Amino acid sequence: MITRKDGVTYVEDMSINGTYLNGERLPPRTMQPLKLGDEIVLLWADPATDVIQRDAADTHKKRF
């Protein structure tokens, strides 16, 4: 989840698969402030296998 509070933008991992900020896995349900140039990577589980995947084309990678 990405939220903005008091002029600061935050990312929070609300998933069961994991969210990474600048290569570091975020602790679950902890708001982390974002700054210009930060990279967020979202992981997802393949429903057929429940194996956690990372999009090969990095289409889920976002830089702020």
PDB file of N, H, CA, C and O in Angstrom:
ATOM      1  N   MET A   1       0.842  -1.159   0.000  1.00  0.00           N
ATOM      2  CA  MET A   1       0.000   0.000   0.000  1.00  0.00           C
ATOM      3  C   MET A   1       0.900   1.239   0.000  1.00  0.00           C
ATOM      4  O   MET A   1       1.892   1.294   0.727  1.00  0.00           O
ATOM      5  N   ILE A   2       0.550   2.214  -0.808  1.00  0.00           N
ATOM      6  H   ILE A   2      -0.256   2.170  -1.399  1.00  0.00           H
ATOM      7  CA  ILE A   2       1.269   3.485  -0.845  1.00  0.00           C
ATOM      8  C   ILE A   2       0.316   4.555  -0.342  1.00  0.00           C
ATOM      9  O   ILE A   2      -0.796   4.700  -0.849  1.00  0.00           O
ATOM     10  N   THR A   3       0.762   5.301   0.657  1.00  0.00           N
ATOM     11  H   THR A   3       1.665   5.184   1.069  1.00  0.00           H
ATOM     12  CA  THR A   3      -0.064   6.352   1.247  1.00  0.00           C
ATOM     13  C   THR A   3       0.754   7.632   1.389  1.00  0.00           C
ATOM     14  O   THR A   3       1.984   7.613   1.347  1.00  0.00           O
ATOM     15  N   ARG A   4       0.052   8.726   1.555  1.00  0.00           N
ATOM     16  H   ARG A   4      -0.948   8.742   1.589  1.00  0.00           H
ATOM     17  CA  ARG A   4       0.705  10.016   1.769  1.00  0.00           C
ATOM     18  C   ARG A   4       0.123  10.620   3.039  1.00  0.00           C
ATOM     19  O   ARG A   4      -1.095  10.702   3.195  1.00  0.00           O
ATOM     20  N   LYS A   5       0.997  11.042   3.942  1.00  0.00           N
ATOM     21  H   LYS A   5       1.987  10.975   3.815  1.00  0.00           H
ATOM     22  CA  LYS A   5       0.564  11.613   5.214  1.00  0.00           C
ATOM     23  C   LYS A   5       1.493  12.762   5.576  1.00  0.00           C
ATOM     24  O   LYS A   5       2.713  12.600   5.582  1.00  0.00           O
ATOM     25  N   ASP A   6       0.924  13.913   5.876  1.00  0.00           N
ATOM     26  H   ASP A   6      -0.067  14.045   5.872  1.00  0.00           H
ATOM     27  CA  ASP A   6       1.691  15.087   6.279  1.00  0.00           C
ATOM     28  C   ASP A   6       2.815  15.414   5.292  1.00  0.00           C
ATOM     29  O   ASP A   6       3.914  15.797   5.694  1.00  0.00           O
ATOM     30  N   GLY A   7       2.523  15.256   3.988  1.00  0.00           N
ATOM     31  H   GLY A   7       1.630  14.944   3.662  1.00  0.00           H
ATOM     32  CA  GLY A   7       3.487  15.607   2.955  1.00  0.00           C
ATOM     33  C   GLY A   7       4.554  14.560   2.680  1.00  0.00           C
ATOM     34  O   GLY A   7       5.454  14.795   1.874  1.00  0.00           O
ATOM     35  N   VAL A   8       4.467  13.399   3.341  1.00  0.00           N
ATOM     36  H   VAL A   8       3.736  13.208   3.996  1.00  0.00           H
ATOM     37  CA  VAL A   8       5.445  12.319   3.148  1.00  0.00           C
ATOM     38  C   VAL A   8       4.715  11.128   2.542  1.00  0.00           C
ATOM     39  O   VAL A   8       3.610  10.790   2.965  1.00  0.00           O
ATOM     40  N   THR A   9       5.341  10.487   1.539  1.00  0.00           N
ATOM     41  H   THR A   9       6.239  10.762   1.195  1.00  0.00           H
ATOM     42  CA  THR A   9       4.775   9.307   0.908  1.00  0.00           C
ATOM     43  C   THR A   9       5.413   8.070   1.526  1.00  0.00           C
ATOM     44  O   THR A   9       6.630   8.004   1.700  1.00  0.00           O
ATOM     45  N   TYR A  10       4.568   7.083   1.856  1.00  0.00           N
ATOM     46  H   TYR A  10       3.580   7.136   1.714  1.00  0.00           H
ATOM     47  CA  TYR A  10       5.018   5.867   2.512  1.00  0.00           C
ATOM     48  C   TYR A  10       4.609   4.642   1.703  1.00  0.00           C
ATOM     49  O   TYR A  10       3.615   4.669   0.977  1.00  0.00           O
ATOM     50  N   VAL A  11       5.389   3.561   1.837  1.00  0.00           N
ATOM     51  H   VAL A  11       6.196   3.539   2.427  1.00  0.00           H
ATOM     52  CA  VAL A  11       5.016   2.260   1.310  1.00  0.00           C
ATOM     53  C   VAL A  11       4.888   1.321   2.507  1.00  0.00           C
ATOM     54  O   VAL A  11       5.643   1.416   3.475  1.00  0.00           O
ATOM     55  N   GLU A  12       3.919   0.416   2.418  1.00  0.00           N
ATOM     56  H   GLU A  12       3.306   0.339   1.631  1.00  0.00           H
ATOM     57  CA  GLU A  12       3.688  -0.545   3.494  1.00  0.00           C
ATOM     58  C   GLU A  12       3.381  -1.898   2.873  1.00  0.00           C
ATOM     59  O   GLU A  12       2.539  -1.996   1.981  1.00  0.00           O
ATOM     60  N   ASP A  13       4.055  -2.937   3.338  1.00  0.00           N
ATOM     61  H   ASP A  13       4.739  -2.858   4.063  1.00  0.00           H
ATOM     62  CA  ASP A  13       3.820  -4.291   2.826  1.00  0.00           C
ATOM     63  C   ASP A  13       2.586  -4.868   3.502  1.00  0.00           C
ATOM     64  O   ASP A  13       2.598  -5.171   4.695  1.00  0.00           O
ATOM     65  N   MET A  14       1.529  -5.014   2.725  1.00  0.00           N
ATOM     66  H   MET A  14       1.520  -4.768   1.756  1.00  0.00           H
ATOM     67  CA  MET A  14       0.284  -5.595   3.225  1.00  0.00           C
ATOM     68  C   MET A  14       0.078  -6.997   2.642  1.00  0.00           C
ATOM     69  O   MET A  14      -0.984  -7.596   2.813  1.00  0.00           O
ATOM     70  N   SER A  15       1.098  -7.511   1.955  1.00  0.00           N
ATOM     71  H   SER A  15       1.961  -7.024   1.817  1.00  0.00           H
ATOM     72  CA  SER A  15       0.954  -8.774   1.234  1.00  0.00           C
ATOM     73  C   SER A  15       1.443  -9.954   2.076  1.00  0.00           C
ATOM     74  O   SER A  15       1.987  -9.787   3.168  1.00  0.00           O
ATOM     75  N   ILE A  16       1.230 -11.136   1.533  1.00  0.00           N
ATOM     76  H   ILE A  16       0.788 -11.272   0.646  1.00  0.00           H
ATOM     77  CA  ILE A  16       1.811 -12.333   2.133  1.00  0.00           C
ATOM     78  C   ILE A  16       3.035 -12.785   1.340  1.00  0.00           C
ATOM     79  O   ILE A  16       3.747 -13.700   1.756  1.00  0.00           O
ATOM     80  N   ASN A  17       3.277 -12.145   0.200  1.00  0.00           N
ATOM     81  H   ASN A  17       2.699 -11.402  -0.138  1.00  0.00           H
ATOM     82  CA  ASN A  17       4.362 -12.567  -0.684  1.00  0.00           C
ATOM     83  C   ASN A  17       5.632 -11.747  -0.531  1.00  0.00           C
ATOM     84  O   ASN A  17       6.715 -12.241  -0.844  1.00  0.00           O
ATOM     85  N   GLY A  18       5.535 -10.522  -0.063  1.00  0.00           N
ATOM     86  H   GLY A  18       4.655 -10.120   0.191  1.00  0.00           H
ATOM     87  CA  GLY A  18       6.716  -9.700   0.145  1.00  0.00           C
ATOM     88  C   GLY A  18       6.774  -8.479  -0.741  1.00  0.00           C
ATOM     89  O   GLY A  18       6.307  -8.487  -1.880  1.00  0.00           O
ATOM     90  N   THR A  19       7.355  -7.432  -0.194  1.00  0.00           N
ATOM     91  H   THR A  19       7.734  -7.425   0.731  1.00  0.00           H
ATOM     92  CA  THR A  19       7.591  -6.179  -0.891  1.00  0.00           C
ATOM     93  C   THR A  19       9.004  -5.747  -0.545  1.00  0.00           C
ATOM     94  O   THR A  19       9.420  -5.817   0.611  1.00  0.00           O
ATOM     95  N   TYR A  20       9.742  -5.297  -1.557  1.00  0.00           N
ATOM     96  H   TYR A  20       9.404  -5.240  -2.497  1.00  0.00           H
ATOM     97  CA  TYR A  20      11.130  -4.881  -1.353  1.00  0.00           C
ATOM     98  C   TYR A  20      11.263  -3.397  -1.667  1.00  0.00           C
ATOM     99  O   TYR A  20      10.691  -2.896  -2.635  1.00  0.00           O
ATOM    100  N   LEU A  21      12.023  -2.713  -0.835  1.00  0.00           N
ATOM    101  H   LEU A  21      12.488  -3.120  -0.049  1.00  0.00           H
ATOM    102  CA  LEU A  21      12.340  -1.306  -1.040  1.00  0.00           C
ATOM    103  C   LEU A  21      13.845  -1.197  -1.153  1.00  0.00           C
ATOM    104  O   LEU A  21      14.570  -1.454  -0.192  1.00  0.00           O
ATOM    105  N   ASN A  22      14.321  -0.810  -2.350  1.00  0.00           N
ATOM    106  H   ASN A  22      13.732  -0.601  -3.131  1.00  0.00           H
ATOM    107  CA  ASN A  22      15.761  -0.687  -2.613  1.00  0.00           C
ATOM    108  C   ASN A  22      16.525  -1.966  -2.268  1.00  0.00           C
ATOM    109  O   ASN A  22      17.621  -1.918  -1.710  1.00  0.00           O
ATOM    110  N   GLY A  23      15.926  -3.112  -2.611  1.00  0.00           N
ATOM    111  H   GLY A  23      15.036  -3.151  -3.065  1.00  0.00           H
ATOM    112  CA  GLY A  23      16.591  -4.399  -2.425  1.00  0.00           C
ATOM    113  C   GLY A  23      16.434  -5.008  -1.049  1.00  0.00           C
ATOM    114  O   GLY A  23      16.898  -6.126  -0.827  1.00  0.00           O
ATOM    115  N   GLU A  24      15.799  -4.319  -0.116  1.00  0.00           N
ATOM    116  H   GLU A  24      15.421  -3.411  -0.295  1.00  0.00           H
ATOM    117  CA  GLU A  24      15.599  -4.831   1.245  1.00  0.00           C
ATOM    118  C   GLU A  24      14.133  -5.180   1.431  1.00  0.00           C
ATOM    119  O   GLU A  24      13.245  -4.390   1.113  1.00  0.00           O
ATOM    120  N   ARG A  25      13.890  -6.400   1.961  1.00  0.00           N
ATOM    121  H   ARG A  25      14.612  -7.042   2.220  1.00  0.00           H
ATOM    122  CA  ARG A  25      12.502  -6.789   2.203  1.00  0.00           C
ATOM    123  C   ARG A  25      11.931  -5.950   3.339  1.00  0.00           C
ATOM    124  O   ARG A  25      12.553  -5.787   4.389  1.00  0.00           O
ATOM    125  N   LEU A  26      10.732  -5.422   3.106  1.00  0.00           N
ATOM    126  H   LEU A  26      10.227  -5.554   2.253  1.00  0.00           H
ATOM    127  CA  LEU A  26      10.076  -4.619   4.127  1.00  0.00           C
ATOM    128  C   LEU A  26       9.481  -5.516   5.201  1.00  0.00           C
ATOM    129  O   LEU A  26       8.965  -6.592   4.899  1.00  0.00           O
ATOM    130  N   PRO A  27       9.552  -5.079   6.454  1.00  0.00           N
ATOM    131  CA  PRO A  27       8.821  -5.823   7.485  1.00  0.00           C
ATOM    132  C   PRO A  27       7.322  -5.657   7.237  1.00  0.00           C
ATOM    133  O   PRO A  27       6.887  -4.595   6.792  1.00  0.00           O
ATOM    134  N   PRO A  28       6.537  -6.680   7.515  1.00  0.00           N
ATOM    135  CA  PRO A  28       5.096  -6.581   7.264  1.00  0.00           C
ATOM    136  C   PRO A  28       4.448  -5.453   8.071  1.00  0.00           C
ATOM    137  O   PRO A  28       4.782  -5.221   9.233  1.00  0.00           O
ATOM    138  N   ARG A  29       3.525  -4.772   7.426  1.00  0.00           N
ATOM    139  H   ARG A  29       3.253  -4.960   6.482  1.00  0.00           H
ATOM    140  CA  ARG A  29       2.675  -3.770   8.052  1.00  0.00           C
ATOM    141  C   ARG A  29       3.439  -2.677   8.811  1.00  0.00           C
ATOM    142  O   ARG A  29       3.028  -2.240   9.886  1.00  0.00           O
ATOM    143  N   THR A  30       4.548  -2.255   8.226  1.00  0.00           N
ATOM    144  H   THR A  30       4.882  -2.610   7.353  1.00  0.00           H
ATOM    145  CA  THR A  30       5.345  -1.164   8.779  1.00  0.00           C
ATOM    146  C   THR A  30       5.513  -0.102   7.698  1.00  0.00           C
ATOM    147  O   THR A  30       6.033  -0.389   6.620  1.00  0.00           O
ATOM    148  N   MET A  31       5.078   1.116   7.979  1.00  0.00           N
ATOM    149  H   MET A  31       4.655   1.349   8.855  1.00  0.00           H
ATOM    150  CA  MET A  31       5.171   2.186   6.995  1.00  0.00           C
ATOM    151  C   MET A  31       6.621   2.640   6.858  1.00  0.00           C
ATOM    152  O   MET A  31       7.282   2.955   7.847  1.00  0.00           O
ATOM    153  N   GLN A  32       7.108   2.668   5.602  1.00  0.00           N
ATOM    154  H   GLN A  32       6.571   2.412   4.799  1.00  0.00           H
ATOM    155  CA  GLN A  32       8.464   3.123   5.308  1.00  0.00           C
ATOM    156  C   GLN A  32       8.371   4.344   4.388  1.00  0.00           C
ATOM    157  O   GLN A  32       7.691   4.289   3.364  1.00  0.00           O
ATOM    158  N   PRO A  33       9.044   5.442   4.738  1.00  0.00           N
ATOM    159  CA  PRO A  33       8.975   6.627   3.883  1.00  0.00           C
ATOM    160  C   PRO A  33       9.690   6.393   2.557  1.00  0.00           C
ATOM    161  O   PRO A  33      10.707   5.701   2.501  1.00  0.00           O
ATOM    162  N   LEU A  34       9.147   6.977   1.491  1.00  0.00           N
ATOM    163  H   LEU A  34       8.321   7.539   1.536  1.00  0.00           H
ATOM    164  CA  LEU A  34       9.749   6.904   0.162  1.00  0.00           C
ATOM    165  C   LEU A  34      10.450   8.212  -0.152  1.00  0.00           C
ATOM    166  O   LEU A  34      10.036   9.284   0.288  1.00  0.00           O
ATOM    167  N   LYS A  35      11.524   8.099  -0.924  1.00  0.00           N
ATOM    168  H   LYS A  35      11.861   7.228  -1.282  1.00  0.00           H
ATOM    169  CA  LYS A  35      12.209   9.296  -1.394  1.00  0.00           C
ATOM    170  C   LYS A  35      12.473   9.157  -2.891  1.00  0.00           C
ATOM    171  O   LYS A  35      12.390   8.059  -3.440  1.00  0.00           O
ATOM    172  N   LEU A  36      12.784  10.240  -3.530  1.00  0.00           N
ATOM    173  H   LEU A  36      12.851  11.133  -3.084  1.00  0.00           H
ATOM    174  CA  LEU A  36      13.040  10.246  -4.962  1.00  0.00           C
ATOM    175  C   LEU A  36      14.105   9.225  -5.318  1.00  0.00           C
ATOM    176  O   LEU A  36      15.177   9.210  -4.713  1.00  0.00           O
ATOM    177  N   GLY A  37      13.823   8.370  -6.296  1.00  0.00           N
ATOM    178  H   GLY A  37      12.952   8.382  -6.787  1.00  0.00           H
ATOM    179  CA  GLY A  37      14.771   7.367  -6.752  1.00  0.00           C
ATOM    180  C   GLY A  37      14.612   6.006  -6.104  1.00  0.00           C
ATOM    181  O   GLY A  37      15.284   5.054  -6.503  1.00  0.00           O
ATOM    182  N   ASP A  38      13.724   5.888  -5.098  1.00  0.00           N
ATOM    183  H   ASP A  38      13.178   6.661  -4.774  1.00  0.00           H
ATOM    184  CA  ASP A  38      13.506   4.592  -4.458  1.00  0.00           C
ATOM    185  C   ASP A  38      12.921   3.594  -5.457  1.00  0.00           C
ATOM    186  O   ASP A  38      12.205   3.970  -6.385  1.00  0.00           O
ATOM    187  N   GLU A  39      13.237   2.319  -5.248  1.00  0.00           N
ATOM    188  H   GLU A  39      13.818   2.013  -4.494  1.00  0.00           H
ATOM    189  CA  GLU A  39      12.738   1.251  -6.108  1.00  0.00           C
ATOM    190  C   GLU A  39      11.912   0.288  -5.268  1.00  0.00           C
ATOM    191  O   GLU A  39      12.371  -0.213  -4.241  1.00  0.00           O
ATOM    192  N   ILE A  40      10.683   0.036  -5.719  1.00  0.00           N
ATOM    193  H   ILE A  40      10.310   0.443  -6.553  1.00  0.00           H
ATOM    194  CA  ILE A  40       9.785  -0.901  -5.052  1.00  0.00           C
ATOM    195  C   ILE A  40       9.624  -2.123  -5.941  1.00  0.00           C
ATOM    196  O   ILE A  40       9.346  -1.997  -7.133  1.00  0.00           O
ATOM    197  N   VAL A  41       9.799  -3.304  -5.364  1.00  0.00           N
ATOM    198  H   VAL A  41      10.025  -3.406  -4.395  1.00  0.00           H
ATOM    199  CA  VAL A  41       9.576  -4.551  -6.091  1.00  0.00           C
ATOM    200  C   VAL A  41       8.498  -5.326  -5.355  1.00  0.00           C
ATOM    201  O   VAL A  41       8.605  -5.574  -4.154  1.00  0.00           O
ATOM    202  N   LEU A  42       7.445  -5.711  -6.095  1.00  0.00           N
ATOM    203  H   LEU A  42       7.358  -5.509  -7.070  1.00  0.00           H
ATOM    204  CA  LEU A  42       6.357  -6.505  -5.545  1.00  0.00           C
ATOM    205  C   LEU A  42       6.517  -7.943  -6.006  1.00  0.00           C
ATOM    206  O   LEU A  42       6.805  -8.198  -7.175  1.00  0.00           O
ATOM    207  N   LEU A  43       6.333  -8.876  -5.094  1.00  0.00           N
ATOM    208  H   LEU A  43       6.099  -8.669  -4.144  1.00  0.00           H
ATOM    209  CA  LEU A  43       6.387 -10.294  -5.441  1.00  0.00           C
ATOM    210  C   LEU A  43       4.966 -10.820  -5.496  1.00  0.00           C
ATOM    211  O   LEU A  43       4.059 -10.276  -4.866  1.00  0.00           O
ATOM    212  N   TRP A  44       4.786 -11.891  -6.262  1.00  0.00           N
ATOM    213  H   TRP A  44       5.523 -12.333  -6.774  1.00  0.00           H
ATOM    214  CA  TRP A  44       3.473 -12.505  -6.379  1.00  0.00           C
ATOM    215  C   TRP A  44       3.632 -14.015  -6.430  1.00  0.00           C
ATOM    216  O   TRP A  44       4.670 -14.526  -6.849  1.00  0.00           O
ATOM    217  N   ALA A  45       2.593 -14.726  -5.999  1.00  0.00           N
ATOM    218  H   ALA A  45       1.750 -14.311  -5.658  1.00  0.00           H
ATOM    219  CA  ALA A  45       2.621 -16.187  -6.015  1.00  0.00           C
ATOM    220  C   ALA A  45       1.842 -16.683  -7.227  1.00  0.00           C
ATOM    221  O   ALA A  45       0.746 -16.203  -7.517  1.00  0.00           O
ATOM    222  N   ASP A  46       2.422 -17.650  -7.927  1.00  0.00           N
ATOM    223  H   ASP A  46       3.312 -18.040  -7.692  1.00  0.00           H
ATOM    224  CA  ASP A  46       1.745 -18.286  -9.055  1.00  0.00           C
ATOM    225  C   ASP A  46       0.603 -19.124  -8.492  1.00  0.00           C
ATOM    226  O   ASP A  46       0.852 -20.049  -7.720  1.00  0.00           O
ATOM    227  N   PRO A  47      -0.650 -18.824  -8.859  1.00  0.00           N
ATOM    228  CA  PRO A  47      -1.779 -19.563  -8.286  1.00  0.00           C
ATOM    229  C   PRO A  47      -1.749 -21.056  -8.590  1.00  0.00           C
ATOM    230  O   PRO A  47      -2.318 -21.844  -7.835  1.00  0.00           O
ATOM    231  N   ALA A  48      -1.102 -21.458  -9.671  1.00  0.00           N
ATOM    232  H   ALA A  48      -0.640 -20.818 -10.284  1.00  0.00           H
ATOM    233  CA  ALA A  48      -1.048 -22.876 -10.032  1.00  0.00           C
ATOM    234  C   ALA A  48      -0.073 -23.651  -9.149  1.00  0.00           C
ATOM    235  O   ALA A  48      -0.252 -24.846  -8.913  1.00  0.00           O
ATOM    236  N   THR A  49       0.956 -22.965  -8.667  1.00  0.00           N
ATOM    237  H   THR A  49       1.102 -21.995  -8.859  1.00  0.00           H
ATOM    238  CA  THR A  49       1.994 -23.682  -7.910  1.00  0.00           C
ATOM    239  C   THR A  49       2.241 -23.122  -6.512  1.00  0.00           C
ATOM    240  O   THR A  49       2.920 -23.757  -5.706  1.00  0.00           O
ATOM    241  N   ASP A  50       1.699 -21.940  -6.214  1.00  0.00           N
ATOM    242  H   ASP A  50       1.147 -21.423  -6.868  1.00  0.00           H
ATOM    243  CA  ASP A  50       1.966 -21.213  -4.958  1.00  0.00           C
ATOM    244  C   ASP A  50       3.444 -20.874  -4.800  1.00  0.00           C
ATOM    245  O   ASP A  50       3.907 -20.611  -3.690  1.00  0.00           O
ATOM    246  N   VAL A  51       4.186 -20.878  -5.910  1.00  0.00           N
ATOM    247  H   VAL A  51       3.810 -21.092  -6.812  1.00  0.00           H
ATOM    248  CA  VAL A  51       5.597 -20.510  -5.870  1.00  0.00           C
ATOM    249  C   VAL A  51       5.701 -19.006  -6.056  1.00  0.00           C
ATOM    250  O   VAL A  51       5.097 -18.441  -6.967  1.00  0.00           O
ATOM    251  N   ILE A  52       6.465 -18.366  -5.195  1.00  0.00           N
ATOM    252  H   ILE A  52       6.956 -18.825  -4.455  1.00  0.00           H
ATOM    253  CA  ILE A  52       6.636 -16.921  -5.299  1.00  0.00           C
ATOM    254  C   ILE A  52       7.471 -16.610  -6.527  1.00  0.00           C
ATOM    255  O   ILE A  52       8.537 -17.189  -6.735  1.00  0.00           O
ATOM    256  N   GLN A  53       6.976 -15.692  -7.334  1.00  0.00           N
ATOM    257  H   GLN A  53       6.110 -15.221  -7.166  1.00  0.00           H
ATOM    258  CA  GLN A  53       7.600 -15.330  -8.592  1.00  0.00           C
ATOM    259  C   GLN A  53       8.034 -13.870  -8.562  1.00  0.00           C
ATOM    260  O   GLN A  53       7.505 -13.057  -7.803  1.00  0.00           O
ATOM    261  N   ARG A  54       8.980 -13.572  -9.383  1.00  0.00           N
ATOM    262  H   ARG A  54       9.409 -14.232  -9.999  1.00  0.00           H
ATOM    263  CA  ARG A  54       9.346 -12.186  -9.645  1.00  0.00           C
ATOM    264  C   ARG A  54       9.251 -12.033 -11.143  1.00  0.00           C
ATOM    265  O   ARG A  54       9.865 -12.796 -11.889  1.00  0.00           O
ATOM    266  N   ASP A  55       8.502 -11.071 -11.585  1.00  0.00           N
ATOM    267  H   ASP A  55       8.003 -10.451 -10.979  1.00  0.00           H
ATOM    268  CA  ASP A  55       8.249 -10.900 -13.009  1.00  0.00           C
ATOM    269  C   ASP A  55       9.569 -10.789 -13.766  1.00  0.00           C
ATOM    270  O   ASP A  55      10.389  -9.918 -13.475  1.00  0.00           O
ATOM    271  N   ALA A  56       9.764 -11.666 -14.730  1.00  0.00           N
ATOM    272  H   ALA A  56       9.098 -12.373 -14.967  1.00  0.00           H
ATOM    273  CA  ALA A  56      11.028 -11.714 -15.473  1.00  0.00           C
ATOM    274  C   ALA A  56      11.322 -10.400 -16.180  1.00  0.00           C
ATOM    275  O   ALA A  56      12.481 -10.014 -16.330  1.00  0.00           O
ATOM    276  N   ALA A  57      10.288  -9.729 -16.605  1.00  0.00           N
ATOM    277  H   ALA A  57       9.347 -10.043 -16.483  1.00  0.00           H
ATOM    278  CA  ALA A  57      10.475  -8.456 -17.305  1.00  0.00           C
ATOM    279  C   ALA A  57      10.474  -7.280 -16.333  1.00  0.00           C
ATOM    280  O   ALA A  57      10.566  -6.124 -16.746  1.00  0.00           O
ATOM    281  N   ASP A  58      10.367  -7.584 -15.030  1.00  0.00           N
ATOM    282  H   ASP A  58      10.292  -8.523 -14.694  1.00  0.00           H
ATOM    283  CA  ASP A  58      10.321  -6.549 -13.993  1.00  0.00           C
ATOM    284  C   ASP A  58       9.206  -5.534 -14.239  1.00  0.00           C
ATOM    285  O   ASP A  58       9.378  -4.342 -13.986  1.00  0.00           O
ATOM    286  N   THR A  59       8.069  -6.012 -14.731  1.00  0.00           N
ATOM    287  H   THR A  59       7.930  -6.980 -14.937  1.00  0.00           H
ATOM    288  CA  THR A  59       6.973  -5.088 -14.980  1.00  0.00           C
ATOM    289  C   THR A  59       6.336  -4.617 -13.686  1.00  0.00           C
ATOM    290  O   THR A  59       5.564  -3.658 -13.698  1.00  0.00           O
ATOM    291  N   HIS A  60       6.638  -5.267 -12.571  1.00  0.00           N
ATOM    292  H   HIS A  60       7.265  -6.046 -12.562  1.00  0.00           H
ATOM    293  CA  HIS A  60       6.100  -4.842 -11.282  1.00  0.00           C
ATOM    294  C   HIS A  60       7.084  -3.943 -10.541  1.00  0.00           C
ATOM    295  O   HIS A  60       6.820  -3.551  -9.404  1.00  0.00           O
ATOM    296  N   LYS A  61       8.201  -3.611 -11.159  1.00  0.00           N
ATOM    297  H   LYS A  61       8.416  -3.929 -12.083  1.00  0.00           H
ATOM    298  CA  LYS A  61       9.208  -2.765 -10.526  1.00  0.00           C
ATOM    299  C   LYS A  61       8.876  -1.311 -10.822  1.00  0.00           C
ATOM    300  O   LYS A  61       8.671  -0.928 -11.974  1.00  0.00           O
ATOM    301  N   LYS A  62       8.828  -0.516  -9.778  1.00  0.00           N
ATOM    302  H   LYS A  62       8.995  -0.827  -8.843  1.00  0.00           H
ATOM    303  CA  LYS A  62       8.506   0.899  -9.943  1.00  0.00           C
ATOM    304  C   LYS A  62       9.567   1.734  -9.250  1.00  0.00           C
ATOM    305  O   LYS A  62       9.947   1.445  -8.115  1.00  0.00           O
ATOM    306  N   ARG A  63      10.044   2.758  -9.922  1.00  0.00           N
ATOM    307  H   ARG A  63       9.736   2.993 -10.844  1.00  0.00           H
ATOM    308  CA  ARG A  63      11.025   3.681  -9.342  1.00  0.00           C
ATOM    309  C   ARG A  63      10.347   5.031  -9.145  1.00  0.00           C
ATOM    310  O   ARG A  63       9.665   5.531 -10.040  1.00  0.00           O
ATOM    311  N   PHE A  64      10.536   5.606  -7.987  1.00  0.00           N
ATOM    312  H   PHE A  64      11.090   5.200  -7.260  1.00  0.00           H
ATOM    313  CA  PHE A  64       9.911   6.889  -7.640  1.00  0.00           C
ATOM    314  C   PHE A  64      10.942   7.974  -7.558  1.00  0.00           C
ATOM    315  O   PHE A  64      10.607   9.124  -7.277  1.00  0.00           O
TER     316      PHE A  64
END
